[in-house]
Amino acid sequence: MIQERLNELGSAIVEYEGEKVQLWGFTREETLLLNLNKGIKC
């Protein structure tokens, strides 16, 4: 199920925290890079 969603988004950040998985999906690579550089402030 997670892999299907990643394929739909095109780019994403996946964080594992214990048994939880958090998926931050982006439809554009530019938005992903902005988030990686500036974090939540973008």
PDB file as gemmi writes it, atoms N, CA and C in Angstrom:
CRYST1    1.000    1.000    1.000  90.00  90.00  90.00 P 1                      
ATOM      1  N   MET A   1       0.816  -1.181   0.000  1.00  0.00           N  
ATOM      2  CA  MET A   1       0.000   0.000   0.000  1.00  0.00           C  
ATOM      3  C   MET A   1       0.868   1.256   0.000  1.00  0.00           C  
ATOM      4  N   ILE A   2       1.911   1.304   0.783  1.00  0.00           N  
ATOM      5  CA  ILE A   2       2.790   2.465   0.824  1.00  0.00           C  
ATOM      6  C   ILE A   2       3.488   2.636  -0.522  1.00  0.00           C  
ATOM      7  N   GLN A   3       3.948   1.550  -1.105  1.00  0.00           N  
ATOM      8  CA  GLN A   3       4.641   1.632  -2.391  1.00  0.00           C  
ATOM      9  C   GLN A   3       3.727   2.197  -3.473  1.00  0.00           C  
ATOM     10  N   GLU A   4       2.464   1.827  -3.472  1.00  0.00           N  
ATOM     11  CA  GLU A   4       1.512   2.358  -4.449  1.00  0.00           C  
ATOM     12  C   GLU A   4       1.389   3.870  -4.313  1.00  0.00           C  
ATOM     13  N   ARG A   5       1.300   4.344  -3.087  1.00  0.00           N  
ATOM     14  CA  ARG A   5       1.169   5.784  -2.847  1.00  0.00           C  
ATOM     15  C   ARG A   5       2.436   6.530  -3.266  1.00  0.00           C  
ATOM     16  N   LEU A   6       3.600   5.956  -2.972  1.00  0.00           N  
ATOM     17  CA  LEU A   6       4.860   6.571  -3.400  1.00  0.00           C  
ATOM     18  C   LEU A   6       4.925   6.681  -4.919  1.00  0.00           C  
ATOM     19  N   ASN A   7       4.469   5.656  -5.606  1.00  0.00           N  
ATOM     20  CA  ASN A   7       4.465   5.680  -7.060  1.00  0.00           C  
ATOM     21  C   ASN A   7       3.547   6.781  -7.594  1.00  0.00           C  
ATOM     22  N   GLU A   8       2.417   6.999  -6.947  1.00  0.00           N  
ATOM     23  CA  GLU A   8       1.485   8.051  -7.358  1.00  0.00           C  
ATOM     24  C   GLU A   8       2.088   9.437  -7.165  1.00  0.00           C  
ATOM     25  N   LEU A   9       2.788   9.641  -6.069  1.00  0.00           N  
ATOM     26  CA  LEU A   9       3.307  10.960  -5.722  1.00  0.00           C  
ATOM     27  C   LEU A   9       4.496  11.376  -6.575  1.00  0.00           C  
ATOM     28  N   GLY A  10       5.334  10.454  -6.902  1.00  0.00           N  
ATOM     29  CA  GLY A  10       6.526  10.783  -7.673  1.00  0.00           C  
ATOM     30  C   GLY A  10       7.733  11.093  -6.810  1.00  0.00           C  
ATOM     31  N   SER A  11       7.540  11.760  -5.674  1.00  0.00           N  
ATOM     32  CA  SER A  11       8.634  12.028  -4.744  1.00  0.00           C  
ATOM     33  C   SER A  11       8.063  12.128  -3.340  1.00  0.00           C  
ATOM     34  N   ALA A  12       8.828  11.651  -2.370  1.00  0.00           N  
ATOM     35  CA  ALA A  12       8.315  11.643  -1.006  1.00  0.00           C  
ATOM     36  C   ALA A  12       9.444  11.470  -0.002  1.00  0.00           C  
ATOM     37  N   ILE A  13       9.120  11.805   1.226  1.00  0.00           N  
ATOM     38  CA  ILE A  13       9.995  11.541   2.363  1.00  0.00           C  
ATOM     39  C   ILE A  13       9.258  10.524   3.226  1.00  0.00           C  
ATOM     40  N   VAL A  14       9.936   9.454   3.578  1.00  0.00           N  
ATOM     41  CA  VAL A  14       9.341   8.425   4.426  1.00  0.00           C  
ATOM     42  C   VAL A  14      10.108   8.402   5.738  1.00  0.00           C  
ATOM     43  N   GLU A  15       9.391   8.561   6.847  1.00  0.00           N  
ATOM     44  CA  GLU A  15      10.004   8.532   8.172  1.00  0.00           C  
ATOM     45  C   GLU A  15       9.427   7.356   8.953  1.00  0.00           C  
ATOM     46  N   TYR A  16      10.307   6.611   9.596  1.00  0.00           N  
ATOM     47  CA  TYR A  16       9.891   5.499  10.441  1.00  0.00           C  
ATOM     48  C   TYR A  16      10.106   5.896  11.895  1.00  0.00           C  
ATOM     49  N   GLU A  17       9.077   5.709  12.692  1.00  0.00           N  
ATOM     50  CA  GLU A  17       9.163   6.017  14.113  1.00  0.00           C  
ATOM     51  C   GLU A  17       8.542   4.850  14.868  1.00  0.00           C  
ATOM     52  N   GLY A  18       9.392   3.936  15.304  1.00  0.00           N  
ATOM     53  CA  GLY A  18       8.879   2.722  15.955  1.00  0.00           C  
ATOM     54  C   GLY A  18       8.093   1.903  14.950  1.00  0.00           C  
ATOM     55  N   GLU A  19       6.832   1.653  15.257  1.00  0.00           N  
ATOM     56  CA  GLU A  19       5.976   0.888  14.352  1.00  0.00           C  
ATOM     57  C   GLU A  19       5.170   1.781  13.412  1.00  0.00           C  
ATOM     58  N   LYS A  20       5.352   3.089  13.514  1.00  0.00           N  
ATOM     59  CA  LYS A  20       4.602   4.030  12.676  1.00  0.00           C  
ATOM     60  C   LYS A  20       5.444   4.460  11.471  1.00  0.00           C  
ATOM     61  N   VAL A  21       4.753   4.693  10.373  1.00  0.00           N  
ATOM     62  CA  VAL A  21       5.391   5.199   9.164  1.00  0.00           C  
ATOM     63  C   VAL A  21       4.688   6.492   8.784  1.00  0.00           C  
ATOM     64  N   GLN A  22       5.468   7.541   8.582  1.00  0.00           N  
ATOM     65  CA  GLN A  22       4.904   8.817   8.168  1.00  0.00           C  
ATOM     66  C   GLN A  22       5.400   9.106   6.754  1.00  0.00           C  
ATOM     67  N   LEU A  23       4.465   9.433   5.869  1.00  0.00           N  
ATOM     68  CA  LEU A  23       4.782   9.671   4.474  1.00  0.00           C  
ATOM     69  C   LEU A  23       4.485  11.119   4.130  1.00  0.00           C  
ATOM     70  N   TRP A  24       5.509  11.829   3.690  1.00  0.00           N  
ATOM     71  CA  TRP A  24       5.365  13.204   3.246  1.00  0.00           C  
ATOM     72  C   TRP A  24       5.497  13.158   1.733  1.00  0.00           C  
ATOM     73  N   GLY A  25       4.398  13.345   1.025  1.00  0.00           N  
ATOM     74  CA  GLY A  25       4.411  13.213  -0.421  1.00  0.00           C  
ATOM     75  C   GLY A  25       4.397  14.550  -1.130  1.00  0.00           C  
ATOM     76  N   PHE A  26       5.063  14.577  -2.269  1.00  0.00           N  
ATOM     77  CA  PHE A  26       5.153  15.791  -3.068  1.00  0.00           C  
ATOM     78  C   PHE A  26       4.921  15.418  -4.524  1.00  0.00           C  
ATOM     79  N   THR A  27       4.123  16.204  -5.204  1.00  0.00           N  
ATOM     80  CA  THR A  27       3.856  15.925  -6.612  1.00  0.00           C  
ATOM     81  C   THR A  27       4.907  16.549  -7.522  1.00  0.00           C  
ATOM     82  N   ARG A  28       5.697  17.481  -6.969  1.00  0.00           N  
ATOM     83  CA  ARG A  28       6.774  18.109  -7.744  1.00  0.00           C  
ATOM     84  C   ARG A  28       8.092  17.978  -7.003  1.00  0.00           C  
ATOM     85  N   GLU A  29       9.137  17.687  -7.732  1.00  0.00           N  
ATOM     86  CA  GLU A  29      10.457  17.542  -7.122  1.00  0.00           C  
ATOM     87  C   GLU A  29      10.913  18.855  -6.471  1.00  0.00           C  
ATOM     88  N   GLU A  30      10.541  19.993  -7.066  1.00  0.00           N  
ATOM     89  CA  GLU A  30      10.942  21.284  -6.518  1.00  0.00           C  
ATOM     90  C   GLU A  30      10.404  21.474  -5.093  1.00  0.00           C  
ATOM     91  N   THR A  31       9.185  21.043  -4.867  1.00  0.00           N  
ATOM     92  CA  THR A  31       8.582  21.163  -3.543  1.00  0.00           C  
ATOM     93  C   THR A  31       9.293  20.260  -2.544  1.00  0.00           C  
ATOM     94  N   LEU A  32       9.660  19.081  -2.961  1.00  0.00           N  
ATOM     95  CA  LEU A  32      10.415  18.159  -2.113  1.00  0.00           C  
ATOM     96  C   LEU A  32      11.738  18.788  -1.702  1.00  0.00           C  
ATOM     97  N   LEU A  33      12.467  19.341  -2.661  1.00  0.00           N  
ATOM     98  CA  LEU A  33      13.765  19.946  -2.360  1.00  0.00           C  
ATOM     99  C   LEU A  33      13.615  21.166  -1.460  1.00  0.00           C  
ATOM    100  N   LEU A  34      12.582  21.959  -1.683  1.00  0.00           N  
ATOM    101  CA  LEU A  34      12.329  23.120  -0.828  1.00  0.00           C  
ATOM    102  C   LEU A  34      12.067  22.668   0.603  1.00  0.00           C  
ATOM    103  N   ASN A  35      11.289  21.604   0.768  1.00  0.00           N  
ATOM    104  CA  ASN A  35      11.000  21.081   2.102  1.00  0.00           C  
ATOM    105  C   ASN A  35      12.260  20.548   2.765  1.00  0.00           C  
ATOM    106  N   LEU A  36      13.098  19.881   2.026  1.00  0.00           N  
ATOM    107  CA  LEU A  36      14.346  19.345   2.585  1.00  0.00           C  
ATOM    108  C   LEU A  36      15.277  20.478   3.015  1.00  0.00           C  
ATOM    109  N   ASN A  37      15.286  21.565   2.264  1.00  0.00           N  
ATOM    110  CA  ASN A  37      16.170  22.697   2.572  1.00  0.00           C  
ATOM    111  C   ASN A  37      15.644  23.601   3.659  1.00  0.00           C  
ATOM    112  N   LYS A  38      14.336  23.856   3.674  1.00  0.00           N  
ATOM    113  CA  LYS A  38      13.763  24.830   4.608  1.00  0.00           C  
ATOM    114  C   LYS A  38      12.864  24.212   5.658  1.00  0.00           C  
ATOM    115  N   GLY A  39      12.531  22.942   5.522  1.00  0.00           N  
ATOM    116  CA  GLY A  39      11.655  22.280   6.470  1.00  0.00           C  
ATOM    117  C   GLY A  39      10.229  22.795   6.371  1.00  0.00           C  
ATOM    118  N   ILE A  40       9.526  22.789   7.461  1.00  0.00           N  
ATOM    119  CA  ILE A  40       8.106  23.131   7.504  1.00  0.00           C  
ATOM    120  C   ILE A  40       7.848  24.589   7.106  1.00  0.00           C  
ATOM    121  N   LYS A  41       8.853  25.439   7.154  1.00  0.00           N  
ATOM    122  CA  LYS A  41       8.691  26.859   6.867  1.00  0.00           C  
ATOM    123  C   LYS A  41       8.439  27.155   5.392  1.00  0.00           C  
ATOM    124  N   CYS A  42       8.599  26.178   4.534  1.00  0.00           N  
ATOM    125  CA  CYS A  42       8.379  26.417   3.111  1.00  0.00           C  
ATOM    126  C   CYS A  42       6.884  26.465   2.881  1.00  0.00           C  
TER     127      CYS A  42                                                      
END                                                                             
